[in-house]
Amino acid sequence: MKKILVKIFYLFFIDIFIEKTLAAAAYAKVYRLAKKGININFIIQNGFQLQVTGDPRNLEIDSSSHIKSNSFIDCRAKVKIGKYFHVGSGLTIYTGNHNYRSTLSIPYDRFDICKPVTIGDFVWAGANVSILPGVTVGEGAVIGLGSVVTKDVPPLAIVAGNPAIIKKYRDKKIFEKLKKEKKYY
């Protein structure tokens, strides 16, 4: 049965049709957000999903930045993404968390604790990066693949891990020279 289905998919280009349909659905979602004033440069890579939950008006992203597929952005609080933000697929940004210190119920109550997330200019984040509520990522920072960012990242810091920790810093002199020369990618 499996071989027959594979041959049918191959003969009638069903696999290609499904991929094109999923891509169109993803771009329709981006178009729907644009109609609400939220413009996202969306790039398909390793899937087709993009989820923006909460109030999409809380999302502010510069037109020079992009988001790749399989990304989830929680907009219960403000999410601000600066210029030339580059990211791999699977970005997760949370602005809210449950109140585990509740005196009303366990493991948490019905109230969310929401805090904004800010990502500075010229930040590069690898695939499958998670950024938690209240975090600010400084200008020129680099976040390694699969990192979980639980606290602020200083400008030009290179962080990695779970939780993400500072491994080293970019060369400030080179960064400032390239920025002054407007050599952006």
C-alpha positions, 0 to 999 in steps of 0.5 A: 500500500505504501509503495502505491501511495508513493507512486501516486504522489510521484505521478501526480505531483501531489507532494509538490502540490501539498508543499506549495499549498502549505507555503501559500497558507503561510504567506497568507498568514503573513499577508493577514498580519500586514493588513493589521499593520504588522509587516514581517519579512517571512522566509520559508526554511525547514517548514511553513509555520508562523504563529503570532499569538496574543495581540499582534499590534504588540509586535514591532519589527523593522523592515530590514529584519526577517523571521523564518518558518516554524517560529512562534512569537507570543505578543501578550506584551510588547515584542520589539525587533530592531534592524537587520535581525537574522534568525534561523528557523524555529525562533520562539519568543515568549512575553508571558508566563504563569504565576507559579507563586500564586496563593490561589492555586497550584501549580499556578493560577489564571493570571499571566505575568507578562514582560516585554522582549526587545531585540536590538539591531544587528542581532543574529540568532541561530535556529531553535532559539528561545527567548523568555519574557523580560529579556533584552538582547543588545545590539550586535549580539549573537545567540547560538543554535538551540539556546534558551535566553533567560536573561539580558544579553549585553551588546556584542555578546556571543551567548549559547546554551541552556540557559544561554551564557556569555561565551565571548564578545564580538570585536567592537572595533570591527563591528563599529567600523562595519556599522559606520560603513553601512556594510549590512547583510 
